[in-house]
Amino acid sequence: MSAIRRYLIALTALALASLSGCASLSECERDTAVGATIGGVAGSVLSDGSTAGTVGGAVAGGVIGHRQRC
């Protein structure tokens, strides 16, 4: 298993564990957080781990997640 694949698995597990503590969030806030997490991971993967790609993906994912039901 490549180092990038292990990193992504660990990052995904960490994201899921951190989101499980968000039971008190509203549906809109939860969707925004999930979108930002998924966008950040996707941005990191697509940009080979660059900071700008990760942050850009997180911002885009957060905006998309926020617009779903808010």
N, C-alpha and C positions, 0 to 999 in steps of 0.2 A: 504494500500500500504506500503510495507516495506521501510525501510530507504535506503537500497541499490538501490531499484528501483527508488525512488525519486532522489537519487544522480545521477544515470545514466541518467535519463531524463534531469535533470538540466545540466549535463556535455555535453550531446549531443546537447541540445539547445545552450549552450555557444559555442560549437565548430562550429555549423552551423552559428551562428551569426558572429563569428570571421572570418570564411572563406568567408562570403559574401563581406568582404572588400578587397578581393584579386583579384579584377578585372584586375589589372595591371600586374599580374604574367603571366609568359609564361605557356604554357600547361604543360611542364615538371615540373616546379616549383609547379604548382597547384596540379598535381598528387602526387608529393612528400608530400606536406602538407596534402592532404586528406588522403593519406596512413598512414602517421604518426599519424594523429588524430584518425582514425579508429583503427589502431594498438594499440595505447595507451589506448583507451577505452576497447578494447578486452583484452589486457594484464592485465588491472586493474580488470576486471570482472573475468577472469580466475584465477588470483592469489589472489583473495579476497582483493584487494587494496594494495598489497605490492608495494613498490617503484621500486624494481628491475623488477617485472613483468610489471609494467606500462612503465618504460623506455625501457625495452627489446621489448615490443610490439610496442612501438612508433618507435624504430629503425628499427625493422623488417618491419613494415608497410611502413615506409619512403623509405626503400630500394626497396621493392616490387613496391610501387607507382612510384618511379623514373625509374625503369626498364621497365615500361609498354610502354612508347612512346618516351623515350629519346635515 
